[in-house]
């Protein structure tokens, strides 16, 4: 039976691929897409979600815009990584998929309280929307099966030497989520840096012979150029689909159970996820932390999902208006 999920995202090249994986893989049932400020402003990330759904033929899945800024600090977008649009690279037609009028947090609340079974949340962005949901509607915690997020790291960062971008953009929100008591899996840089889109992967996407396959390859090529310039990576690490893949097939990633705390005050370490791999703090386990990726299984799922989508594809959610 397909696992019901909601993606909370800030598209973003890798967010786009996460949406496509969730929409195209039969193991999950994509109920909605919510957006937040992060890689770009919430206006741009929402437009990008609409663009991705349009080119992939994803209809009937509601899209709702959420928080325009972090809870307690100024927004700093990642135009250096994702470009001024947040989704630079391929050309996109004018989107035909519209956004819902309600706020993302209200859509999340409506779906969680109305769905017959608990829903898995897959945030691939700063955790502002999810933190606001849990503080405004604490009763929703029992309606969340688990949170499987992309963010954090056991050591190195990518926004600062210590902090990964999604957590660093809104550390206060991340702190709320990690302390919420909701079952949580963290797919951080340790595992997502193993999701490299090699030339062989690009050839598989181009080899599908579809417009969507070519769009995905072009997205990755732009993303790869950013990572090569900024970090010296030989190929693009496609972070966000790893969290979706973990829901689809837990065997795709190997996790350990441990305590994760979010640093809020450190002059050099604000936004760091402090992962107690060796049990030194005595704090209780509050997360599974992904450490290893089955790259073959991961890319098989991504390519198959892209192959399953296209201009004639359409998936339906009971929560569209």
C-alpha positions, 0 to 999 in steps of 0.5 A: 500500500502506498505511503501517504506523504506531503513534500515541504520544499523550496525548489531548487534543483534537487527539490524538483527531482524530489517532487518527480520521484514522489509523483512518479513512484507507486510506493508513495501517494503524494497528497500535496506540495507545500513551499517555503522560503529557502533556496529562493523567496517563497514566491519563486519557490512556489512558482518553481513547484508549479513549473515542475508539476506542469512539465511533468504532467502532475495535476490534482496535487495541491500546492500551497505557499508557506512562510516567507522568512525564517522564524527569527532571522533574516532570509539569505537565499542560495542564488549562488547555488540555484540561480536567480530563479531558484531553478536556473538551467532549462527553459520552462513554459508558463505554468498551467498548475495553480497554487492554492489560496490557503497558507501551507500550514493551513493546508498541512493541518487540513490534510493531516486532520482529514486523512484516514491514516497518519501522513509522512512529512518529507521536508527538503527545505528550511523547517519553518512551515513544519515548526509553525505547524507543530506550534500552532497545531500541536494536536497534529503531531499524532497525525504525523507518521514520521518526518523524513527530512533533508538537512543537517550533517554529522560534521561538515556543513555546506552553508558554513563550515559547521552548518548545512543550508536548510538547518542554518537558514532557520535553526530555531525551526529545526530546534522545534522539529527535532525536539517535537517527539515526532519520529524523525529521520535526518538525511543529511550531507553524510548520505546525500553527498553519496547521491552523485549524478555522474555522467552515467546518470545523466546519460540514463535520463537523456536516454529516456528520450522524453522532454522530462528526461532532458529537463532533469538532465539540464537541471542537474548540469546547471546544479553540477556547475554550481557545485564544481565552482563552489565546492570542487565536486566532480558531479552534483550531489542530488540531496533532496530525493534521498529523503523521498527514497528513504520513505519509498524503500528504507533499505536505500539508506542505512541509519543509526539511532542517536540524539541530534541537537541544533546549535542556536548560539555558537558564534561559529556553529549556529545551525550545526546539527550536533549528532551524538554518534557515540552516546557521550551526552546521555541525551535520549535518542530522538532521530534516525540519522542516515549514513550510507546510500545504496546508490544503485537502488536510489538512481534506479528509483529516480530514473524509473519515476521520471520515465513514468511521468510526462505530459500525459501523466496525471496523479490525483489527490483528494485534497485539491479544490 
